[in-house]
Structure formats: C-alpha cells, structure tokens
Amino acid sequence: ENPHLASLPCLLLLCFLQAPGLWEEVCVQGALASRSVSCRVGIEEQGSGRARRGEMGVLGCPSFGHTGGRGPRPLRAPMRSPISTVVLLIAAWLAAPTVEGFVGKFGLSLGRGLTAAPRKEGSFGRSVSGASAGPRMMLGPRKKVKLGGEWLSESATKKEVDTLQLNEGIVDGGRYAVCSQEGRGKGTQVGGPLNQDSATAGQLTEGMALLGVFDGHGQDGGTVSQYVAANLPPKIATIEDTLRRAGAKAELALGSLTDVFMECHKELCDPSSGVSAFISGSTGLTVCVMSDPGSKRLVVANAGDCRCVLASKGWGGKLTATQLSQDQNPDRADERKRIEGLGGVVGMVDDAGDPPMVYSPDDVEQNGWDLGPARVFWEDGTWDPPFHEFFPGLAMARSFGDQCLDELGVEPIPEVLIHTIKPKDKFMVIASDGVWQVLSNEEVVGAIAGNEDNVAQACEACVKLAAEKWDNQGGYRDDITCVLLTFDAPA
C-alpha cells in the first residue's frame, strides 16, 4: 500500500547494477527529455582541461548534431562518481514514489542536474547567462497571438550594393527607426557582396513591442537571418505571459526565451525549412518592451555579437551609455572554457604562414600579433575532406544555424537581462557588429544625441558614421544595421 515501498526494489536494483550500458541508456533518455533546457557544461579531464565529446555530467547534456559523412557519433554518458549516482537515485525515489514516476524523475535529473548552476552577477546589471537556466515558470501551452505592427524582416540581400534602407514607426511608449547599409569589398568573403543583415521592429502584441537585429554569415547567411527575423517574433509572442510574470527577474524569463530561441534554431536546421544552415548562420538580439500600468521594462535576449546600448541622462544633463548585452565572442573567458570543454578549438588563423597555423588567444596576445578575431574550429581531422582542416572558423560563440557546430555548444542559447525604464533613460540602440567594430558605445550615443526628435535621421546618422569609419580604414566594410528606439517622456 505504501508507494515508496512498492518502488523500493527498483531503487535497490539500480543501485546494485552499475553497468555502463544501463547508465548510458538512462542518461540518454534523461538528456532527450530535457534537451531544450539543458546546458552544456564540459567535464574537465584531469591534466588536459578538455572534455571528451558526447560526455555528460550532472549539469551537462550530450550534443546531437550533424557529423558530416561519418554518421552519428557514439553517445556516451558515464557517471564519474558512484556516490553522486546513488544520491540521484534516492532523490528521485523520494520525489516520485511510483515506479513509473521514479524512472522519469531519475532520467530528468540526469539531464538537468539536481541543482541549477550558480548565477554570476554581471557588473553592468541583472544578467543571466544561458549557461545556467535557473528557475523556470511553466504556464501551460503557449497561446496563439495575432501579430501587428510594421516589420523590416526582409533580408537586405535584395538591395543594390552600398544603399541605405530606412523604416520607422511608433510602438507603445516610443518611436523607432531601422537603418541598414550594404557592406563593401566582400567579393572575396563568404556570402559575396550582398547585405546579410535583417531586422524586426513593431508592436508585437497589445502590451509588448519587439525590436531585433540579426546578422547573417556564411554563403546563405542572408537567408538565415531573414528566416530568424520572420519566425522568431511569433514564438516570442507566445511567451508574453511568462515574460510579464517574470517582472525584473531575468532568471525567470531565461528558460522560456531559451526554449523559443532553440525551437527556432531546430526548425531552421530541419530540411523542411528549405534553408541551408549547415555552415551558414546568424546572430540575433531581441528586445521586448513590456508595458505595464505605470512602468515599462526592456527584456534583452542576446545570442551572438550584436549589441544593445541604453542612453541615459547623467549629472549635468550629459548622456551616458550603458551596455545591456555582452558580446559572445569565442575568446571571452567563459565562452572559451565552455567551447573547449566540449572539444572545440578557439584560436586565430595565421594564413600567411606555410603551412597556415591556428594560434591560441594566449599566444596571440603574448606575441602582440594581429591575426583578426578569435574563431571556433573542430580539431583537424575530425571531419572528412574538404572540411578536415580549419573548419569552420566561426567568429562568434553562439548563433542560429551553423549546425556543424551544434556539438561544440555554438547554439542560440540567449543571455538575458531585464531593465526597468526610468525617467532618465532617453533611448536604446540595437546594432550589428558592423557598428560596434568601429564605434564605441559612447560614440554611438553621441551620434544620436540631439537628434532624438527625428528618430529616422538620428538612426541614419549612426549608420553613416560607422560607414565613414570603415571607409577611412580602406577596403572591406561590414554590413551595418541599427535599430533606434526613443522613449516617450513620462506622463
């Protein structure tokens, strides 16, 4: 009659049978059950600082990605400590007394971990890294929402080279403008000379506006960014209730935003999407403007190296710049550790050598070399030719698409920050790295300051200043996209 006693034989049997095959099967099932919320945490091997690909610890999850022509990789999930295994068994047994519930709880515990990883406070505000999902708010099925507002979700690949595209409109609480300009000198770059940036802006639902920038890369990067710009906003609309109930607690919004970002990524990578996303991808940064009686909040979700900056009035009326997102570059300490822990290589390429070499960021810094941005590679020989060397060399740590790097954790798991808009806050800028590579946060704010009343003109001024900086360097110029939102004065 006691359900705990009924499932006791199951507990004793699993504690006794510590056969690798049994653990492997249960671990895999647990990982599959919690794939959308699991985070990739590498298990360091003693003496090497590397993790064997496909392994999983209590806070880890094996990767499921394409492997070229080699077929599926072996999926291994050994438990490193018998004691931790027994703890998991007992905890699952106490939480779910029935045999069916016990097995389900144990499998889910292996995928998610008994406790969430500790959250590290950022120096610039409340920020939650995608490496720690934190508490979740489960509110049942997501609702279907009819979208409204103006959208610039057309990829700029249809435009002529070196042209500007402008769009502006009104959302609840402010005015926005979007401006995008073609790159230049990209004929030798993957993707050719066409602009691969896309953007979205508009009133998503009655109480939530959404603005975003998506920077494509690779041969089909423009198509990928266009797909994400068109398909991610409707998914975000379905979690409005969760974002609203999260209030100012970013950790309560992270789980649902991770779910919709990853859902969009998986649908993009599915052959049915019609988009080639194996070695092409896009970064993405979205900002939801949540309107509540008497207050408004910005929910910033970033995957990649686009950036969001807030302009506020400081002492003496001078505008100050506050960064609301962190660039997820491969050589950022935590990102590098995560990627290398999953078996990836982070480094810079010296293609002038014979043969070309990949050097670690430490070597490059120590020798004062200028080898361009850090990139993510598989170890040489992991893939069959022609992808057996220097593959793929992606210059960001998280992105939509880029399916070849799923197993190294290069996925659009966002970092989330929530900011409550204050009377001193005047405007917000979201831009692709075509802006931030040549302009500082303060320069962008300065380019817009004084022109806030004409939002389109102010946005265009920022883009033109970035283009001028690129042109002064000569040669190559990246695609440039800027979204500007000016806040209405408090009533």
Helices and strands as residue ranges (DSSP letters): H 3-16, H 20-33, G 68-70, H 82-95, H 99-112, E 127-128, G 156-158, E 164-171, E 174-181, E 197-205, E 208-217, H 221-237, H 240-246, H 250-269, G 271-273, E 281-282, E 284-292, E 295-303, E 307-313, G 315-317, E 319-323, H 333-341, E 345-350, E 357-359, H 361-367, E 375-377, E 392-394, E 400-401, G 403-408, E 415-420, E 425-431, H 433-436, H 441-448, H 455-473, E 480-487
